[in-house]
């Protein structure tokens, strides 16, 4: 996942309102009276969110499964002090009691296809946090994965990139497989890149239960795209959970 695709990723997220997302994240941190000192970002990707989080901290750890994405992030974020980038599956990340803020956005959680691995990831995150800390993350909603993306095909054109997005819903496994075909024009010649990804459907109730099971408290959630309450049309859901 994310090999050659990482080279064009930033061109394809032009419609994501990172500033709005960052403001919601900051509001959750402020509301819970937490001053960020050591931040853990899981699924840091190319660092688009990171560069907008202008916290002065003692340490900032970014974890991602894609080495190619991390290389882009490293170049983009080289001005940031105390930044450490780690190439690792987020379910395998283990550092005891170091961070007071953990963040994961853009449906990183949905890429964990095994529910037992998701519980392990939440437990590792919980153990990596000090007392009086916060976890903030989002998921693609059931509505988005079942109805908007599931078993649908979309075609896009952006600049010199033409691409199709095909989705295949496995109702039994509750997994959506994506096949993305990119055609990139350079000097009149089109280069094709195919990217395959999969996301697991998780309900709000299930996520809430896992967070409680590993020890998190005061769990809340909202529509990440609007900042309002979640409804049947919500596509991205932002969770906040505390370690007391």
Number of C-alpha atoms within 10 A of each C-alpha: 12 18 13 13 18 19 13 13 14 14 12 14 11 10 7 11 11 17 13 14 20 16 14 18 21 17 12 18 19 12 9 14 12 15 14 21 15 21 22 23 24 25 26 26 28 24 22 16 19 21 15 13 15 10 15 14 15 13 18 24 17 27 23 22 18 20 18 20 23 23 17 16 20 18 11 15 16 10 10 16 12 13 16 13 17 17 17 16 15 26 19 12 18 14 13 13 14 16 26 22 26 25 20 23 23 19 19 19 25 22 18 20 18 12 15 12 14 19 19 18 21 24 19 20 26 27 19 20 25 17 15 13 23 27 25 22 22 22 27 25 25 22 18 17 24 20 14 15 19 21 16 14 15 11 11 11 12 11 9 11 18 16 18 15 17 18 22 18 22 14 11 6 11 16 21 23 20 21 16 20 17 21 18 19 14 10 6 8 9 14 11 13 14 15 15 15 13 17 21 24 24 19 14 15 8 11 19 17 14 18 19 15 13 17 15 22 16 11 17 12 19 19 19 24 17 14 15 11 11 19 11 9 13 19 19 22 25 25 22 22 23 22 19 13
